[in-house]
Amino acid sequence: MDARLLKKIEAIVSAQHVQASKAALLAYSYDATPNFQALPDVVVAPGNVQEVQALVSLCAEEGIPIVPRGSGTNLAAGTTPTSGGLVMLFHRMNQILELDEENLTIRVQPGVITEYIHKTVERAGFFYPPDPSSMKISTIGGNVSENSGGLRGLKYGVTKDYVMGLEVVLANGEILRTGGKLAKDVAGYDVTSLIVGAEGTLGIVTEILLKLIPLPETKQTMVAIFPSLEEAGSAVSAIIAEKITPVTLEFMDNGTIRAVEAHAGIGLPVEAEALLLLEQDGAAEQVVIDMTLMGDVCRKHGAISVQLAQNEVEAERLRLARRTALSALARIRPTTILEDATVPRSEIATMVREIQRIAQKYDVLICTFGHAGDGNLHPTCLTDVRNDEEMHRVEAAFEEIFEVAIRLGGTITGEHGVGEMKSPYLEWKIGPSGIDVMKAIKLAFDPDNIMNPGKIFAKETKKRVVLANG
């Protein structure tokens, strides 16, 4: 980044919002994904859509790659540079612009922290359900770019189900506005849904219109302990078969249970092979009916303990068991690699057993937790990035995990995105024709490939793993 370009950038946003020191470039050379790092040329924080437009137009003219970045919690190397370029930050664009109680919408800028949206709308009696585990720090712009999920995804869906409209700066600097405060709108292609989850490869999101729903009347929380993975898995399927859709249905294996108990001292039985965290919300009478039935189903399918929280303090303690899973596991080894292979929920027990087999095969430590209700599992490898030989085994293990997930009717990512990390495996899931269609869309939006280049599309697809069990 030469002095001429720096002066042009500073003329757009002022020098105080431009960082080009070695320390700053290093700080934004990585995100929450281990083993992926590359220095940008400059880091810039625009304060409004006009500054974003001007920056994008300059980058288009000069051929400078743009990497949009929220809080850097991405787990697929989606917000790391690949070859220099401009990292664009949004902490200055952090305002709630409108809370429309009549139309049940909220209009926000991309830098708003997700939890702040929750608190703001709940004070007004409304509910924004998507709750990624990183919601205390993640931004809504990042959630939109990755189509983030969360613990409430089974009942309420994910980010895309609540995005009603977007303001997007395209690669040529023009503004695209999609959607609106409409219950119905089928005028043309659903461009809003196309941009949600595009990981910043199609444009820069500068404004988001979100749908709200009424705040549920009440909520109850329960934890069920199982002596085997199969019994926990059968309980999940049986609960859904009873036509109950819990707001939360989370899973933890024995390794995760042990780590959480060692970290938080919640009182979990460390000998248990599996744990289910269950929550339901809604009308008080129906919540009691659903929780009673779910408890009975768990006992019928082998649960050795079913504990219903008697108050909010107890409920929060039970939720803590699941929400601290990642931080508890991260204490065990220097490097934590969290993945999100997803399978049909009927295959959860099979997938967890396969993960355990693969971990043993490659002699790596993998613990698993995740969203049992929608089949979104988080196999988490505890390793050391400084050990090259071990990291090769870790990579081989995850390749086989992705292969097994696809064979069981699943996918390589349920909520983390493809980014750079999983781009070599995307063709395994969608095939060559799927890649061709996506590349054509990318070309139409971004012909010069300046929008988060190097993400989603791999230079070379990984060779498929040949499974020992066929």
Secondary structure as the mmCIF struct_conf table of DSSP 4:
data_model
#
loop_
_struct_conf.conf_type_id
_struct_conf.id
_struct_conf.beg_label_comp_id
_struct_conf.beg_label_asym_id
_struct_conf.beg_label_seq_id
_struct_conf.end_label_comp_id
_struct_conf.end_label_asym_id
_struct_conf.end_label_seq_id
HELX_RH_AL_P HELX_RH_AL_P1 ALA A 3 VAL A 13
HELX_RH_3T_P HELX_RH_3T_P1 ALA A 15 HIS A 17
STRN STRN1 VAL A 18 GLN A 19
BEND BEND1 SER A 21 SER A 21
HELX_RH_AL_P HELX_RH_AL_P2 LYS A 22 ALA A 27
TURN_TY1_P TURN_TY1_P1 TYR A 28 TYR A 28
BEND BEND2 SER A 29 SER A 29
BEND BEND3 ALA A 32 THR A 33
TURN_TY1_P TURN_TY1_P2 PRO A 34 ASN A 35
BEND BEND4 ASP A 41 ASP A 41
STRN STRN2 VAL A 42 VAL A 44
BEND BEND5 ASN A 48 ASN A 48
HELX_RH_AL_P HELX_RH_AL_P3 VAL A 49 GLU A 62
TURN_TY1_P TURN_TY1_P3 GLY A 63 GLY A 63
STRN STRN3 ILE A 66 ARG A 69
BEND BEND6 GLY A 70 GLY A 72
BEND BEND7 LEU A 75 ALA A 77
BEND BEND8 THR A 79 THR A 80
BEND BEND9 THR A 82 GLY A 84
STRN STRN4 LEU A 86 LEU A 89
TURN_TY1_P TURN_TY1_P4 HIS A 91 ARG A 92
STRN STRN5 ILE A 96 ASP A 100
TURN_TY1_P TURN_TY1_P5 GLU A 101 LEU A 104
STRN STRN6 THR A 105 VAL A 108
TURN_TY1_P TURN_TY1_P6 PRO A 110 GLY A 111
BEND BEND10 VAL A 112 VAL A 112
STRN STRN7 ILE A 113 ILE A 113
HELX_RH_AL_P HELX_RH_AL_P4 THR A 114 ARG A 123
TURN_TY1_P TURN_TY1_P7 ALA A 124 GLY A 125
STRN STRN8 PHE A 126 PHE A 127
TURN_TY1_P TURN_TY1_P8 SER A 133 ILE A 137
STRN STRN9 THR A 139 THR A 139
HELX_RH_AL_P HELX_RH_AL_P5 ILE A 140 GLU A 146
TURN_TY1_P TURN_TY1_P9 ASN A 147 ASN A 147
TURN_TY1_P TURN_TY1_P10 LEU A 151 ARG A 152
HELX_RH_AL_P HELX_RH_AL_P6 GLY A 153 TYR A 156
HELX_RH_3T_P HELX_RH_3T_P2 THR A 159 TYR A 162
STRN STRN10 VAL A 163 VAL A 169
TURN_TY1_P TURN_TY1_P11 ALA A 171 ASN A 172
BEND BEND11 GLY A 173 GLY A 173
STRN STRN11 ILE A 175 GLY A 179
BEND BEND12 LYS A 181 LYS A 181
BEND BEND13 ALA A 183 ALA A 183
BEND BEND14 ALA A 187 GLY A 188
HELX_RH_AL_P HELX_RH_AL_P7 VAL A 191 ILE A 195
TURN_TY1_P TURN_TY1_P12 VAL A 196 GLY A 197
BEND BEND15 ALA A 198 ALA A 198
TURN_TY1_P TURN_TY1_P13 GLU A 199 GLY A 200
BEND BEND16 THR A 201 LEU A 202
STRN STRN12 ILE A 204 LYS A 211
STRN STRN13 ILE A 213 PRO A 214
HELX_LH_PP_P HELX_LH_PP_P1 LEU A 215 PRO A 216
BEND BEND17 GLU A 217 GLU A 217
STRN STRN14 THR A 218 PHE A 226
BEND BEND18 PRO A 227 SER A 228
HELX_RH_AL_P HELX_RH_AL_P8 LEU A 229 ALA A 241
TURN_TY1_P TURN_TY1_P14 GLU A 242 LYS A 243
BEND BEND19 VAL A 247 VAL A 247
STRN STRN15 THR A 248 ASP A 253
HELX_RH_AL_P HELX_RH_AL_P9 ASN A 254 ALA A 264
TURN_TY1_P TURN_TY1_P15 VAL A 270 GLU A 271
BEND BEND20 GLU A 273 GLU A 273
STRN STRN16 ALA A 274 GLY A 282
BEND BEND21 ALA A 283 ALA A 283
HELX_RH_AL_P HELX_RH_AL_P10 ALA A 284 LYS A 300
TURN_TY1_P TURN_TY1_P16 HIS A 301 GLY A 302
BEND BEND22 ILE A 304 ILE A 304
STRN STRN17 SER A 305 LEU A 308
BEND BEND23 GLN A 310 ASN A 311
HELX_RH_AL_P HELX_RH_AL_P11 GLU A 312 ARG A 323
TURN_TY1_P TURN_TY1_P17 THR A 324 THR A 324
HELX_RH_AL_P HELX_RH_AL_P12 ALA A 325 LEU A 329
TURN_TY1_P TURN_TY1_P18 ALA A 330 ILE A 332
BEND BEND24 ARG A 333 PRO A 334
STRN STRN18 THR A 335 LEU A 338
STRN STRN19 THR A 342 THR A 342
HELX_RH_3T_P HELX_RH_3T_P3 ARG A 345 GLU A 347
HELX_RH_AL_P HELX_RH_AL_P13 ILE A 348 LYS A 361
TURN_TY1_P TURN_TY1_P19 TYR A 362 ASP A 363
STRN STRN20 LEU A 365 HIS A 371
HELX_RH_3T_P HELX_RH_3T_P4 ALA A 372 ASP A 374
TURN_TY1_P TURN_TY1_P20 GLY A 375 GLY A 375
STRN STRN21 ASN A 376 THR A 383
TURN_TY1_P TURN_TY1_P21 VAL A 385 ARG A 386
HELX_RH_AL_P HELX_RH_AL_P14 ASP A 388 ARG A 407
TURN_TY1_P TURN_TY1_P22 LEU A 408 GLY A 409
STRN STRN22 THR A 411 THR A 411
BEND BEND25 ILE A 412 ILE A 412
BEND BEND26 GLY A 414 HIS A 416
TURN_TY1_P TURN_TY1_P23 GLY A 419 MET A 421
BEND BEND27 LYS A 422 LYS A 422
HELX_RH_3T_P HELX_RH_3T_P5 SER A 423 TYR A 425
HELX_RH_AL_P HELX_RH_AL_P15 LEU A 426 PHE A 445
TURN_TY1_P TURN_TY1_P24 PRO A 447 ASP A 448
STRN STRN23 MET A 451 MET A 451
BEND BEND28 ASN A 452 ASN A 452
TURN_TY1_P TURN_TY1_P25 PRO A 453 GLY A 454
BEND BEND29 LYS A 455 PHE A 457
BEND BEND30 LYS A 459 GLU A 460
HELX_LH_PP_P HELX_LH_PP_P2 THR A 461 VAL A 465
TURN_TY1_P TURN_TY1_P26 ALA A 468 ASN A 469
#
